[in-house]
């Protein structure tokens, strides 16, 4: 991989009850079932995972975890991050 290239992942909603994965032009698209997405984003559940069957009896294991806001003061862009459960309020 060229150092100037980016590795891009996109998460979307599947129109089926299964995880789906597709790779095209340097981008990986992962679609998850709507009910799984809803439960994951609206509960304290941190991660979701599934083995996705590919062609020729191959599979890929998909693990997606929530991105929590950092507890230290850094300059990282945290737009879209979940509140950190370790932060004392």
C-alpha positions as a Python dict, from the first residue, in 0.01 Angstrom:
ca = {
    (1, 'X'): (0, 0, 0),
    (2, 'X'): (131, 341, -96),
    (3, 'X'): (189, 563, 213),
    (4, 'X'): (-21, 836, 51),
    (5, 'X'): (-323, 606, 16),
    (6, 'X'): (-599, 595, 274),
    (7, 'X'): (-776, 289, 407),
    (8, 'X'): (-1146, 378, 424),
    (9, 'X'): (-1427, 188, 596),
    (10, 'X'): (-1796, 275, 569),
    (11, 'X'): (-2069, 125, 790),
    (12, 'X'): (-2425, 113, 663),
    (13, 'X'): (-2754, -69, 712),
    (14, 'X'): (-2807, -400, 533),
    (15, 'X'): (-3131, -469, 349),
    (16, 'X'): (-3105, -831, 470),
    (17, 'X'): (-3070, -997, 810),
    (18, 'X'): (-2702, -1069, 753),
    (19, 'X'): (-2378, -874, 768),
    (20, 'X'): (-2247, -787, 422),
    (21, 'X'): (-1901, -674, 314),
    (22, 'X'): (-1782, -529, -16),
    (23, 'X'): (-1448, -385, -126),
    (24, 'X'): (-1414, -141, -415),
    (25, 'X'): (-1154, 117, -516),
    (26, 'X'): (-972, 119, -183),
    (27, 'X'): (-1288, 137, 24),
    (28, 'X'): (-1445, -132, 241),
    (29, 'X'): (-1823, -116, 283),
    (30, 'X'): (-1973, -307, 577),
    (31, 'X'): (-2351, -331, 605),
    (32, 'X'): (-2512, -458, 923),
    (33, 'X'): (-2872, -564, 985),
    (34, 'X'): (-3097, -283, 1102),
    (35, 'X'): (-3196, -450, 1431),
    (36, 'X'): (-2829, -518, 1518),
    (37, 'X'): (-2740, -156, 1437),
    (38, 'X'): (-3026, -21, 1648),
    (39, 'X'): (-2938, -234, 1953),
    (40, 'X'): (-2568, -152, 1923),
    (41, 'X'): (-2611, 225, 1891),
    (42, 'X'): (-2885, 261, 2154),
    (43, 'X'): (-2742, 48, 2436),
    (44, 'X'): (-2420, 15, 2636),
    (45, 'X'): (-2311, -266, 2402),
    (46, 'X'): (-1957, -174, 2291),
    (47, 'X'): (-1903, -404, 1993),
    (48, 'X'): (-2065, -625, 1733),
    (49, 'X'): (-1913, -907, 1536),
    (50, 'X'): (-1996, -1158, 1267),
    (51, 'X'): (-1827, -1399, 1030),
    (52, 'X'): (-1920, -1303, 673),
    (53, 'X'): (-1911, -1580, 413),
    (54, 'X'): (-1726, -1498, 93),
    (55, 'X'): (-1683, -1689, -230),
    (56, 'X'): (-1487, -2017, -246),
    (57, 'X'): (-1566, -2119, 115),
    (58, 'X'): (-1374, -1822, 253),
    (59, 'X'): (-1497, -1594, 528),
    (60, 'X'): (-1390, -1273, 698),
    (61, 'X'): (-1449, -1193, 1064),
    (62, 'X'): (-1593, -846, 1117),
    (63, 'X'): (-1556, -673, 1455),
    (64, 'X'): (-1684, -318, 1500),
    (65, 'X'): (-1650, -124, 1824),
    (66, 'X'): (-1781, 214, 1933),
    (67, 'X'): (-1535, 504, 1927),
    (68, 'X'): (-1541, 670, 2269),
    (69, 'X'): (-1430, 1025, 2342),
    (70, 'X'): (-1080, 1048, 2487),
    (71, 'X'): (-1040, 1119, 2858),
    (72, 'X'): (-727, 1328, 2812),
    (73, 'X'): (-718, 1670, 2652),
    (74, 'X'): (-597, 1613, 2301),
    (75, 'X'): (-662, 1779, 1968),
    (76, 'X'): (-813, 1471, 1803),
    (77, 'X'): (-1137, 1524, 1611),
    (78, 'X'): (-1399, 1344, 1821),
    (79, 'X'): (-1706, 1435, 1619),
    (80, 'X'): (-1943, 1138, 1625),
    (81, 'X'): (-1769, 972, 1921),
    (82, 'X'): (-1975, 816, 2198),
    (83, 'X'): (-1951, 957, 2553),
    (84, 'X'): (-1676, 771, 2740),
    (85, 'X'): (-1832, 545, 3008),
    (86, 'X'): (-1514, 583, 3219),
    (87, 'X'): (-1565, 959, 3261),
    (88, 'X'): (-1684, 1058, 3608),
    (89, 'X'): (-1959, 1319, 3590),
}
